[in-house]
Amino acid sequence: MSWTNQKIFSLEIYFMTKSYQSVQIQFRKHFHCRNHPSKSTIVSWVKKFREHGTVVDLCSKATGGTYSGRKKSARTEENIAAVRDSVGRSPKKSVHRRSQELGMTRESLRRVLHLYPYKIQIKQKLTDADKEKRVAMCEWFCNVLENDENFLENVWFSDEAHFLLSGHVNSKNNVFWGSEVPDEVLQRPLHSVKCTAWVAMSKHGIIGPFWFEDDGGRSQTVNKERYMAVLNNYWASLGRRRGVVRASQWFQQDGATPHTANKTIAWLRQRFEERLISRRCDVEWAPHSPDLNPPDFYLWGFLKDNVYQGNPQTIEELKTAITAKIRAIPKEECVKVIQNFARRVQVCLQRNGRHLEHILGKP
């Protein structure tokens, strides 16, 4: 059943009943699904029909509509709402199948999908204690932002991730799928070649990637010595950053053991003093919270979507692709991502510390 036919059915019910709730109830019954269009989506369909007498794209050549020659943006409110509802009903559907049902090109659908969070699969289940820590952390951020709306101008969020030549991206116990989760999850090779990238991200942009590797370029595990070497590179880069005063910057990290070793914390305190968001610091970063960390909820998924398109054959090619894609991300995009973090904090509070909805459950 095409999305256009679903629109027509919904409009027929609305004009008969004048009730958005009736549309939603009848939609579920007629199409045998648990989900339905949101009220805002139905409102947009009714508005378009009243103004133009159609629910079909007015700029489509195929429908004989007026065509200006100008490329129409896929990111209309109606398209965004349609994609949101479609993903809610069938989250695992392929881009090809979804584009056919929505009457959108695959390119347009991908542009709309990229407005939404990338998929993260977390293998740890949140305990009640974890949720309490997430709530406490989010309350702290909300209180700080209420008193200083510019606070996030100076916070650097950090993380590392493993990029496998086979196409997998993971960080600790999290797996990053990009915009779409494959219908069948392939097992990664036991000894797949990989590189490990570290970045720090703020409204000022991205510092990194820095690599965990030996002098010969071979990937190395993350330990406190190698992590501190990366931090030294970051600190030097931070000092060269235009418009950034190091004495006013905050630094965030998760609670991985190399991050919170005595020597590491001492190094960080010497440079950032009390401006640290980390386990074993005055402001603790809650465990199992990649859905709140910008590199996790945005960057790794973005790179998963983009760096493998050129089919890199060696680790050097993969590292070059990762670096190029990071360098190409504009500062304006980073600003939007950090603004999204502020919204996520509020949603996390509304959900009493539970993971945000785009998080995937254990397989």
HELIX and SHEET records of a PDB file:
HELIX    1   1 TRP A    3  THR A   17  1                                  15    
HELIX    2   2 TYR A   20  PHE A   31  1                                  12    
HELIX    3   3 LYS A   39  HIS A   52  1                                  14    
HELIX    4   4 LYS A   61  THR A   63  5                                   3    
HELIX    5   5 GLU A   77  ARG A   89  1                                  13    
HELIX    6   6 VAL A   95  LEU A  102  1                                   8    
HELIX    7   7 ARG A  106  LEU A  113  1                                   8    
HELIX    8   8 ASP A  128  ASN A  147  1                                  20    
HELIX    9   9 PHE A  151  ASN A  154  5                                   4    
HELIX   10  10 LYS A  224  ARG A  240  1                                  17    
HELIX   11  11 ARG A  246  SER A  248  5                                   3    
HELIX   12  12 THR A  257  HIS A  259  5                                   3    
HELIX   13  13 ASN A  262  PHE A  272  1                                  11    
HELIX   14  14 PRO A  290  LEU A  292  5                                   3    
HELIX   15  15 PRO A  294  PRO A  294  1                                   1    
HELIX   16  16 PRO A  295  LEU A  299  3                                   5    
HELIX   17  17 TRP A  300  ASN A  306  1                                   7    
HELIX   18  18 ILE A  315  ARG A  327  1                                  13    
HELIX   19  19 LYS A  331  GLN A  350  1                                  20    
SHEET    1   A 7 GLY A 205  TRP A 211  0                                        
SHEET    2   A 7 LYS A 194  SER A 202 -1                                        
SHEET    3   A 7 VAL A 155  LEU A 164 -1                                        
SHEET    4   A 7 VAL A 169  SER A 171 -1                                        
SHEET    5   A 7 ASN A 174  GLY A 178 -1                                        
SHEET    6   A 7 LYS A 119  ILE A 122 -1                                        
SHEET    7   A 7 ILE A 359  LEU A 360  1                                        
SHEET    1   B 5 GLY A 205  TRP A 211  0                                        
SHEET    2   B 5 LYS A 194  SER A 202 -1                                        
SHEET    3   B 5 VAL A 155  LEU A 164 -1                                        
SHEET    4   B 5 TRP A 250  GLN A 252  1                                        
SHEET    5   B 5 LEU A 276  ILE A 277  1                                        
END                                                                             
